[in-house]
Every structure is written in structure tokens, then in C-alpha cells.
Amino acid sequence: MKGEVWVYAESTERVLHEVSLEILSKGREIADSLGGSLSAVLVGRDLMDVAKELVSFGTDQVYWLEPPDSNFYPGVHVVEALTELVKEHDPDILLLGATSVGAELAPKLAARLKTGLSAHCNDLKIDEQGHLLQVVPAFGGGVLATIVCPEKRPQMATISPGVMKIRRNESRNGKILRREMPLNGKSRVKVLDSVKEERMEVSLEKAEIVIAGGWGVGNKENWQMLEDLAKLLGGAVGATRPPVDEGWAREYQMIGQSGKTVRPTLYMGFGISGMMHHMVGIQDSEFIIAVNTDPEAEIFKMCDFGVVGDLKEILPCLIQEIKKGRSEREGF
Ligand SMILES: Cc1cc2nc3c(=O)[nH]c(=O)nc-3n(C[C@H](O)[C@H](O)[C@H](O)COP(=O)(O)OP(=O)(O)OC[C@H]3O[C@@H](n4cnc5c(N)ncnc54)[C@H](O)[C@@H]3O)c2cc1C
């Protein structure tokens, strides 16, 4: 057992994704417990500063793959390059963020490397034999399954954003190993343009107040009431999966096993049944309020304050009362 832990470090416009830093921090802990080393793989052009930043998070080696231009598609070109690199160095563990890029790369890599993959893990541990224990919500999220890959290498997992703590570790003099990344492999996908996604004013992961909506919200017009309430309270709007599928909410607003983990002081869920896939993403909220027409809804078992009622009646009243209270305080 060499105890070599690798993390795929994602960056956009020379800024590392938080989930990559979260996994690196955990990766350092795992590498130390195995008496091994921690490496990061970075892909992109002109990333020397980013590579140095990775070292400041406790990385022993940064494998920086630099393509001839920025017009490459990760799902083909990075898979090819990473497969080669992994075959060359044979790490024990390879971890990626459960982001859209990670979710595309990881299964393709696992198939090429003929190894297993656990997706959307929310914890990682090491057992007495030095195997990686990959903890994943399973069977509708009702139980936490621990998955082990005892034979094949590398042991691969994607990790949900927001479930691990970021810890800087400047104790290392990590090496930065740059190599060119040829754009090998025929890609049926061509990058025509990159468009910056519009983001919320308040980030979901850092929001003190999260207003979340589910399938029960019913349509885009009703969804606007969640946006209005969040704006009034200085909070962020989150969603379960169905509103994202319906196009009322954006992918980055999804909370839960396949989405974000939130830790607000106040979480308010409207028209959400309380399936574990969603609840694992909100369980660290300090105070949970749920509004649902069904008194038997699962969310009522986990909330601090539940309202059995129709969100179409409750939301307008709530918004109106908050506005009224504010105008009275301001003396209008
Ligand atoms: C592998 C996997 C991963 C998944 N990952 C995620 C994830 O990360 N996040 C996630 O959210 N889901 C995820 N899901 C989906 C998840 O299992 C549930 O399907 C989803 O969370 C249900 O969303 P919901 O509560 O909005 O919808 P529903 O379960 O359909 O609940 C809608 C609720 O709205 C209530 N309602 C209806 N009308 C009103 C009204 N007018 N006023 C008030 N209440 C009303 C209903 O009583 C009902 O309880 C995943 C599923 C799988 C298989």
C-alpha cells in the first residue's frame, strides 16, 4: 500500500472550486493516515498561480496538464489525458467533486481504468486494512451505505460539494509538475462558446436564510414568490430536483445528495415532501420551517416548525406581512 491520494482540482477563470479545496483538505487527512502522499491534478492554461495555491492546501505534487489552447472539452480530452496519467502513476485513491464536470469525468475514467466508483459521497474514512470507506446516502437516502472497493485501483469517489471542511495546510513544499496535454481523442462535442451562468446575489452555501421550493410550488409564477420572499429576507433560493427538471429553478440551486449542502440559520421549505435525497443537504440547518398541504409529509418529522397549508395562500400573506411590518417600523 503506497497510500497515494489524488484529487482532481477544478478551476474556472483561475479560481479553484470550493469543492476541490474541501476534497484536498480531506485528502491530506487520508494521505497522512495512510503514511502516503497527496497529489492534485490540474488542467488548463496559465495556471501556475493556481498550482501554487494547491500546494498551500497540503499538496505534495501538482500534476498540471496544459493543453495547447483553452478550446477543449473535458468529457473527452481530460478523460484521455487523465487515464494515461493514472495508468503511469497508479494512485490508490482518486477523488473528484460531484460537480457537472466531475460527474461526467468520473464514470468515464472509472470505466477506462476498470475500477469502481461511488458517486455523491458525503464522507470518507479509512479502515484498518487501509481501504477507503466511501459513505453515500442510499435507498432513497434513508440509510447511509458504506462502499468499499477492496481489489481494483484506484478507489474512486465523487464528493458532494459543501460536506467537508476546508483547511489550509502550508506545511508542504509541493512540487509542480507541468506537462503538455495533447488534445487527443476524437471529440464529437465542439466548444462553440462559453457563457457565464447568472448567479444568485447570495450564495446558497453561505446564506443565513434559505427559502427552498419543491414540486408543490406548481409553476414558475408561484416560484417568483419564493424569489420575492428571499429578497425581502436577504436569503437565497434553493430547490429540490423537480423544480430544476421543470426549469423553474437552476441546476446550481438544487439542494441535496446530488446538489448543494446548506447550513443556514433558517431554512424554509415550501411544497417539499422531505425525501432523504433532499434532506441530507439541509440537516445541518439550525431551524427548519416546512409548509405542506399533506399532514403526513415526511418533512414534518424533521422540521422544528410545520405549517399544514397551501403555499399559494401562505406565501402571499407572509410577504405582505413582512412588507407591512417593515413599513410600520420605518414609520410610513
Ligand atoms: C440518485 C438520486 C439522487 C437524488 N438527488 C436529489 C437531490 O440532491 N435533491 C433533491 O431534492 N432530490 C433528489 N432526488 C429526488 C428525490 O428522491 C425526490 O424525488 C425529490 O426530492 C422530491 O422533491 P419534492 O419534495 O419537491 O417533490 P414531491 O416528493 O413530489 O413533493 C411535493 C410536496 O408538495 C406538497 N404540495 C403540493 N401542493 C402543495 C401546495 N399547494 N402547498 C404546499 N404543499 C404542497 C405535496 O404534499 C408533497 O409533499 C434524487 C433522486 C435520486 C434517485
The ligand as a Tripos MOL2 file, in Angstrom:
@<TRIPOS>MOLECULE
LIG
   53    58     1     0     0
SMALL
NO_CHARGES

@<TRIPOS>ATOM
      1 C1        -29.8950    9.1550   -7.0140 C.3       1 LIG1
      2 C2        -30.8720   10.2440   -6.7150 C.ar      1 LIG1
      3 C3        -30.3880   11.4560   -6.2740 C.ar      1 LIG1
      4 C4        -31.2800   12.4890   -5.9680 C.ar      1 LIG1
      5 N1        -30.7750   13.6590   -5.5300 N.ar      1 LIG1
      6 C5        -31.6180   14.6460   -5.1620 C.ar      1 LIG1
      7 C6        -31.1230   15.8650   -4.5990 C.ar      1 LIG1
      8 O1        -29.9290   16.1010   -4.4940 O.2       1 LIG1
      9 N2        -32.0230   16.7850   -4.2110 N.ar      1 LIG1
     10 C7        -33.3840   16.5980   -4.3090 C.ar      1 LIG1
     11 O2        -34.1480   17.4810   -3.9010 O.2       1 LIG1
     12 N3        -33.8660   15.4690   -4.8430 N.ar      1 LIG1
     13 C8        -33.0240   14.4880   -5.2790 C.ar      1 LIG1
     14 N4        -33.5290   13.3370   -5.7910 N.ar      1 LIG1
     15 C9        -35.0030   13.2560   -5.9760 C.3       1 LIG1
     16 C10       -35.6870   12.8830   -4.6580 C.3       1 LIG1
     17 O3        -35.6850   11.4840   -4.4870 O.3       1 LIG1
     18 C11       -37.1620   13.3550   -4.6390 C.3       1 LIG1
     19 O4        -37.8180   12.8900   -5.7920 O.3       1 LIG1
     20 C12       -37.2970   14.8740   -4.5760 C.3       1 LIG1
     21 O5        -36.5090   15.4080   -3.5320 O.3       1 LIG1
     22 C13       -38.7670   15.2180   -4.3120 C.3       1 LIG1
     23 O6        -38.9220   16.5940   -4.4590 O.3       1 LIG1
     24 P1        -40.1770   17.3340   -3.8570 P.3       1 LIG1
     25 O7        -40.2230   17.1470   -2.3900 O.co2     1 LIG1
     26 O8        -40.0980   18.7230   -4.3950 O.co2     1 LIG1
     27 O9        -41.3860   16.6320   -4.6210 O.3       1 LIG1
     28 P2        -42.5180   15.6490   -4.0900 P.3       1 LIG1
     29 O10       -41.9200   14.4860   -3.4040 O.co2     1 LIG1
     30 O11       -43.4030   15.3960   -5.2570 O.co2     1 LIG1
     31 O12       -43.2960   16.5200   -3.0020 O.3       1 LIG1
     32 C14       -44.0950   17.6210   -3.2910 C.3       1 LIG1
     33 C15       -44.7830   18.0230   -1.9910 C.3       1 LIG1
     34 O13       -45.5060   19.2190   -2.2030 O.3       1 LIG1
     35 C16       -46.6740   19.1630   -1.4270 C.3       1 LIG1
     36 N5        -47.6200   20.1270   -2.0260 N.ar      1 LIG1
     37 C17       -48.3020   20.0220   -3.1910 C.ar      1 LIG1
     38 N6        -49.0080   21.1310   -3.4220 N.ar      1 LIG1
     39 C18       -48.7690   21.9710   -2.3720 C.ar      1 LIG1
     40 C19       -49.2340   23.2790   -2.0370 C.ar      1 LIG1
     41 N7        -50.0410   23.9660   -2.8590 N.pl3     1 LIG1
     42 N8        -48.7900   23.8340   -0.8800 N.ar      1 LIG1
     43 C20       -47.9650   23.1710   -0.0390 C.ar      1 LIG1
     44 N9        -47.5060   21.9190   -0.3100 N.ar      1 LIG1
     45 C21       -47.9010   21.3350   -1.4670 C.ar      1 LIG1
     46 C22       -47.1280   17.7310   -1.5210 C.3       1 LIG1
     47 O14       -47.9660   17.3820   -0.4370 O.3       1 LIG1
     48 C23       -45.7890   16.9890   -1.4950 C.3       1 LIG1
     49 O15       -45.4510   16.6040   -0.1720 O.3       1 LIG1
     50 C24       -32.6730   12.2980   -6.1230 C.ar      1 LIG1
     51 C25       -33.1540   11.0650   -6.5670 C.ar      1 LIG1
     52 C26       -32.2550   10.0670   -6.8750 C.ar      1 LIG1
     53 C27       -32.7970    8.7530   -7.3670 C.3       1 LIG1
@<TRIPOS>BOND
     1     1     2 1
     2     2     3 ar
     3     2    52 ar
     4     3     4 ar
     5     4     5 ar
     6     4    50 ar
     7     5     6 ar
     8     6     7 ar
     9     6    13 1
    10     7     8 2
    11     7     9 ar
    12     9    10 ar
    13    10    11 2
    14    10    12 ar
    15    12    13 ar
    16    13    14 ar
    17    14    15 1
    18    14    50 ar
    19    15    16 1
    20    16    17 1
    21    16    18 1
    22    18    19 1
    23    18    20 1
    24    20    21 1
    25    20    22 1
    26    22    23 1
    27    23    24 1
    28    24    25 2
    29    24    26 1
    30    24    27 1
    31    27    28 1
    32    28    29 2
    33    28    30 1
    34    28    31 1
    35    31    32 1
    36    32    33 1
    37    33    34 1
    38    33    48 1
    39    34    35 1
    40    35    36 1
    41    35    46 1
    42    36    37 ar
    43    36    45 ar
    44    37    38 ar
    45    38    39 ar
    46    39    40 ar
    47    39    45 ar
    48    40    41 1
    49    40    42 ar
    50    42    43 ar
    51    43    44 ar
    52    44    45 ar
    53    46    47 1
    54    46    48 1
    55    48    49 1
    56    50    51 ar
    57    51    52 ar
    58    52    53 1
@<TRIPOS>SUBSTRUCTURE
     1 LIG1         1 GROUP 0 **** ****
